[in-house]
């Protein structure tokens, strides 16, 4: 598993997916300044 620190800056409205349940698309900035898109994120089930 690859781990890195990302500052989340954008989160979309939750949508329902048959495959993933309720998910959101998020985007953030890595420590080196590059952007990254994170999908799917099970936002309600995160600690």
N, CA, C and O atoms as a GROMACS GRO file, in nm:
protein
  188
    1UNK      N    1   0.084  -0.118   0.000
    1UNK     CA    2   0.000   0.000   0.000
    1UNK      C    3   0.088   0.124   0.000
    1UNK      O    4   0.186   0.132   0.075
    2UNK      N    5   0.054   0.219  -0.083
    2UNK     CA    6   0.128   0.346  -0.093
    2UNK      C    7   0.053   0.451  -0.013
    2UNK      O    8  -0.067   0.470  -0.033
    3UNK      N    9   0.123   0.520   0.077
    3UNK     CA   10   0.060   0.626   0.157
    3UNK      C   11   0.132   0.757   0.132
    3UNK      O   12   0.254   0.761   0.117
    4UNK      N   13   0.054   0.864   0.129
    4UNK     CA   14   0.111   0.997   0.120
    4UNK      C   15   0.016   1.097   0.184
    4UNK      O   16  -0.102   1.070   0.200
    5UNK      N   17   0.069   1.212   0.220
    5UNK     CA   18  -0.012   1.317   0.283
    5UNK      C   19  -0.072   1.404   0.174
    5UNK      O   20  -0.003   1.451   0.084
    6UNK      N   21  -0.205   1.425   0.184
    6UNK     CA   22  -0.278   1.506   0.086
    6UNK      C   23  -0.370   1.601   0.162
    6UNK      O   24  -0.443   1.558   0.252
    7UNK      N   25  -0.368   1.728   0.126
    7UNK     CA   26  -0.459   1.827   0.182
    7UNK      C   27  -0.583   1.827   0.094
    7UNK      O   28  -0.577   1.870  -0.022
    8UNK      N   29  -0.697   1.781   0.147
    8UNK     CA   30  -0.822   1.777   0.071
    8UNK      C   31  -0.874   1.918   0.057
    8UNK      O   32  -0.891   1.990   0.156
    9UNK      N   33  -0.902   1.958  -0.067
    9UNK     CA   34  -0.948   2.095  -0.092
    9UNK      C   35  -1.086   2.101  -0.155
    9UNK      O   36  -1.154   2.204  -0.145
   10UNK      N   37  -1.130   1.993  -0.220
   10UNK     CA   38  -1.258   1.991  -0.290
   10UNK      C   39  -1.330   1.860  -0.262
   10UNK      O   40  -1.269   1.754  -0.263
   11UNK      N   41  -1.462   1.870  -0.237
   11UNK     CA   42  -1.545   1.751  -0.218
   11UNK      C   43  -1.675   1.771  -0.292
   11UNK      O   44  -1.739   1.876  -0.277
   12UNK      N   45  -1.718   1.673  -0.372
   12UNK     CA   46  -1.843   1.684  -0.445
   12UNK      C   47  -1.960   1.639  -0.359
   12UNK      O   48  -1.943   1.584  -0.251
   13UNK      N   49  -2.080   1.664  -0.411
   13UNK     CA   50  -2.202   1.619  -0.346
   13UNK      C   51  -2.208   1.466  -0.351
   13UNK      O   52  -2.174   1.408  -0.455
   14UNK      N   53  -2.249   1.398  -0.244
   14UNK     CA   54  -2.255   1.252  -0.244
   14UNK      C   55  -2.350   1.198  -0.351
   14UNK      O   56  -2.457   1.255  -0.374
   15UNK      N   57  -2.311   1.090  -0.415
   15UNK     CA   58  -2.395   1.021  -0.512
   15UNK      C   59  -2.401   0.874  -0.478
   15UNK      O   60  -2.310   0.819  -0.416
   16UNK      N   61  -2.510   0.809  -0.520
   16UNK     CA   62  -2.524   0.666  -0.497
   16UNK      C   63  -2.466   0.588  -0.613
   16UNK      O   64  -2.484   0.625  -0.729
   17UNK      N   65  -2.396   0.481  -0.582
   17UNK     CA   66  -2.336   0.395  -0.681
   17UNK      C   67  -2.374   0.251  -0.649
   17UNK      O   68  -2.367   0.211  -0.533
   18UNK      N   69  -2.413   0.174  -0.748
   18UNK     CA   70  -2.445   0.033  -0.722
   18UNK      C   71  -2.322  -0.045  -0.678
   18UNK      O   72  -2.331  -0.135  -0.596
   19UNK      N   73  -2.208  -0.009  -0.733
   19UNK     CA   74  -2.085  -0.081  -0.703
   19UNK      C   75  -2.022  -0.038  -0.571
   19UNK      O   76  -1.972  -0.122  -0.497
   20UNK      N   77  -2.023   0.093  -0.541
   20UNK     CA   78  -1.950   0.145  -0.425
   20UNK      C   79  -2.038   0.200  -0.314
   20UNK      O   80  -1.985   0.242  -0.211
   21UNK      N   81  -2.171   0.203  -0.330
   21UNK     CA   82  -2.258   0.264  -0.230
   21UNK      C   83  -2.255   0.416  -0.243
   21UNK      O   84  -2.239   0.467  -0.354
   22UNK      N   85  -2.270   0.487  -0.133
   22UNK     CA   86  -2.265   0.633  -0.138
   22UNK      C   87  -2.119   0.678  -0.140
   22UNK      O   88  -2.041   0.645  -0.050
   23UNK      N   89  -2.082   0.754  -0.242
   23UNK     CA   90  -1.944   0.797  -0.257
   23UNK      C   91  -1.938   0.945  -0.293
   23UNK      O   92  -2.036   1.005  -0.336
   24UNK      N   93  -1.821   1.002  -0.275
   24UNK     CA   94  -1.793   1.137  -0.320
   24UNK      C   95  -1.660   1.137  -0.394
   24UNK      O   96  -1.573   1.054  -0.367
   25UNK      N   97  -1.646   1.230  -0.485
   25UNK     CA   98  -1.518   1.251  -0.552
   25UNK      C   99  -1.451   1.366  -0.480
   25UNK      O  100  -1.512   1.469  -0.455
   26UNK      N  101  -1.325   1.348  -0.445
   26UNK     CA  102  -1.251   1.453  -0.377
   26UNK      C  103  -1.123   1.484  -0.454
   26UNK      O  104  -1.075   1.402  -0.533
   27UNK      N  105  -1.069   1.601  -0.431
   27UNK     CA  106  -0.942   1.639  -0.490
   27UNK      C  107  -0.860   1.710  -0.384
   27UNK      O  108  -0.914   1.772  -0.292
   28UNK      N  109  -0.730   1.699  -0.398
   28UNK     CA  110  -0.643   1.761  -0.300
   28UNK      C  111  -0.507   1.791  -0.358
   28UNK      O  112  -0.480   1.766  -0.476
   29UNK      N  113  -0.421   1.844  -0.273
   29UNK     CA  114  -0.287   1.883  -0.313
   29UNK      C  115  -0.187   1.799  -0.235
   29UNK      O  116  -0.194   1.790  -0.112
   30UNK      N  117  -0.094   1.739  -0.307
   30UNK     CA  118   0.014   1.663  -0.243
   30UNK      C  119   0.116   1.760  -0.183
   30UNK      O  120   0.111   1.880  -0.209
   31UNK      N  121   0.207   1.708  -0.103
   31UNK     CA  122   0.310   1.791  -0.040
   31UNK      C  123   0.401   1.858  -0.143
   31UNK      O  124   0.458   1.964  -0.116
   32UNK      N  125   0.416   1.797  -0.262
   32UNK     CA  126   0.500   1.858  -0.365
   32UNK      C  127   0.425   1.963  -0.448
   32UNK      O  128   0.484   2.021  -0.539
   33UNK      N  129   0.296   1.988  -0.418
   33UNK     CA  130   0.218   2.089  -0.486
   33UNK      C  131   0.135   2.038  -0.603
   33UNK      O  132   0.058   2.114  -0.661
   34UNK      N  133   0.148   1.910  -0.638
   34UNK     CA  134   0.069   1.856  -0.748
   34UNK      C  135  -0.070   1.816  -0.700
   34UNK      O  136  -0.090   1.779  -0.585
   35UNK      N  137  -0.167   1.824  -0.792
   35UNK     CA  138  -0.306   1.789  -0.763
   35UNK      C  139  -0.328   1.640  -0.779
   35UNK      O  140  -0.261   1.574  -0.859
   36UNK      N  141  -0.423   1.587  -0.702
   36UNK     CA  142  -0.460   1.447  -0.713
   36UNK      C  143  -0.612   1.434  -0.697
   36UNK      O  144  -0.672   1.504  -0.615
   37UNK      N  145  -0.672   1.345  -0.776
   37UNK     CA  146  -0.816   1.316  -0.765
   37UNK      C  147  -0.831   1.184  -0.692
   37UNK      O  148  -0.764   1.086  -0.725
   38UNK      N  149  -0.920   1.181  -0.592
   38UNK     CA  150  -0.944   1.060  -0.514
   38UNK      C  151  -1.089   1.016  -0.536
   38UNK      O  152  -1.182   1.091  -0.504
   39UNK      N  153  -1.108   0.897  -0.589
   39UNK     CA  154  -1.243   0.847  -0.613
   39UNK      C  155  -1.239   0.695  -0.616
   39UNK      O  156  -1.142   0.640  -0.667
   40UNK      N  157  -1.334   0.626  -0.565
   40UNK     CA  158  -1.446   0.672  -0.481
   40UNK      C  159  -1.403   0.680  -0.335
   40UNK      O  160  -1.319   0.602  -0.290
   41UNK      N  161  -1.459   0.774  -0.263
   41UNK     CA  162  -1.432   0.788  -0.121
   41UNK      C  163  -1.563   0.764  -0.045
   41UNK      O  164  -1.659   0.837  -0.065
   42UNK      N  165  -1.569   0.662   0.042
   42UNK     CA  166  -1.690   0.637   0.122
   42UNK      C  167  -1.694   0.733   0.241
   42UNK      O  168  -1.671   0.693   0.355
   43UNK      N  169  -1.724   0.860   0.214
   43UNK     CA  170  -1.706   0.969   0.310
   43UNK      C  171  -1.777   0.947   0.442
   43UNK      O  172  -1.719   0.974   0.547
   44UNK      N  173  -1.900   0.899   0.441
   44UNK     CA  174  -1.976   0.880   0.568
   44UNK      C  175  -1.920   0.768   0.654
   44UNK      O  176  -1.944   0.764   0.774
   45UNK      N  177  -1.845   0.676   0.592
   45UNK     CA  178  -1.792   0.563   0.668
   45UNK      C  179  -1.650   0.583   0.718
   45UNK      O  180  -1.592   0.493   0.778
   46UNK      N  181  -1.592   0.702   0.694
   46UNK     CA  182  -1.458   0.730   0.743
   46UNK      C  183  -1.460   0.763   0.891
   46UNK      O  184  -1.558   0.816   0.943
   47UNK      N  185  -1.350   0.731   0.959
   47UNK     CA  186  -1.337   0.764   1.102
   47UNK      C  187  -1.315   0.912   1.120
   47UNK      O  188  -1.302   0.960   1.232
   0.00000   0.00000   0.00000
